[in-house]
Amino acid sequence: MKNIHIKNGQLVDPLAGTEHAGDLFIAEGKIVGVGSAPAGFVADEVIDASGLVVAPGLVDFAARLREPGQEYKATLASEMAAAVAGGISSVVCTPDTDPVLDEVGLVTMLRQRSKTLDLARVYPVGALTRGLKGVEITEMAQLHEAGCVAFSQGDVPIADLQVLYRAMQYAANFGFELRLRPEEASLVNDGVAHDGPYASRLGLTGIPVVAETIAIAQITQLMRATGCKVHLARVSSAAGLELIRAAKREGLKLTCDVSINHIHLVDLDIGFFDSQYRFDPPLRSVADRDAIVAALNDGTIDMICSDHAPVDDDGKLLPFAQAERGATGLELLLPLTLAWARANKIPLPQALAKISSTPAKALGFDAGLAVGNRADLLLFNPQASWYVIPDKLKSQGKNTPFIGHEMIGKVAKTIVKGKVVYSA
């Protein structure tokens, strides 16, 4: 491993909430000096970070890597390259691969593949039920030992509350966290867009907000009964956020995130049936989007995720109701978070905390610029602009509603385990 001296950077520590000019020193995969070098330090490599922000590497709390089984959409190699190009040093992957991550062998294989690539760190989330069918609970203890950091149904809600109740009892007993996307399936049916005036005018079947709020109410009631720790994934509505706010005040072990897409986009952006804007949950109203921004500002929403879901052209370039949900997001997480921060006058350390130190804490490590912390770092130019051009994205998934948009904030280098894994 090289000894690296990063000089003349603007050090932004979201964990400590500080920002100042200074140097950083790396050895053996860890930060060994901030401001001044430790005794006897000799640099093998010097990186001039003049004009750049130096911050902990980003931690993406929800990304679909598509491998195994869906390599026609993306491969682990392509998406890990996209992650480090986006300044992401740790990726939490969802269990909805093919086959799903419900067996120890599959989890072990995924972790070994990611270690061989030696780019971003991968944290797998195990399937909560076998095959994500919502019937039989997986061997959570064994999957945890194999490296699963939590358990989820992905985008497939459990219809039988008795199964969810038993799963939460089991998880609470072992201290495991469940990550659930709140959605009552019986209220979704064949819905494809937010249930509002705009969907009605377009003739699109709506998904009502109550599908989210009823699910949140059920989950929080089961939390009270079991003591289970739950993270709600990709909350989308003002009403849902009010329920979460109340549950947090009550002291329930509840956290939540929001997709970066839902911070910037609303149902009106669908325009004339543009399938690039089809998401799960759907893009909701302007009022819901404004409530999401307010909840980010006041801390109700703990973190922002990319909701990365690479989709091939065959699945995306279809009529809106038939198109596959989702968009590429790994390379857009940083600039879109910076755009939210600029628009709302959020200090940079506070903004970066939503995509680094807060999700890192949930995974059990500190993402801060302190001596002894892991040397997973991001160097970026906060003023540099670039345009989202599909062919220039590292991800195999090229579909996003932000195609052609100007982004402000460009990654210069990503360092993982003390090694430079990406240079612009």
Secondary structure, 3 states (H helix, E strand, C coil): CCCEEEEEEEEEECCCCEEEEEEEEEECCEEEEECCCCCCCCCCEEEECCCCEEEECEEEEEECCCCCCCCCCCCHHHHHHHHHHCCEEEEEECCCCCCCCCCHHHHHHHHHHHHHHCCCEEEECEECEHHHCCCCECCHHHHHHHCCCCEECCCCCCCCHHHHHHHHHHHHHHCCEEEECCCCHHHCCCCCEECCHHHHHHCCCEECCHHHHHHHHHHHHHHHHHCCEEEECCCCCHHHHHHHHHHHHHCCCEEEEEEHHHHHCCHHHHCCCCHHHCCCCCCCCHHHHHHHHHHHHHCCCCEEECCECCCCHHHHCCCHHHCCCCECCCCCHHHHHHHHHHHCCCCHHHHHHCCCHHHHHHHCCCCCCCCCCECCEEEEEEEEEEECCHHHCCCCCCCCCCCCCEEEEEEEEEEECCEEEEEC
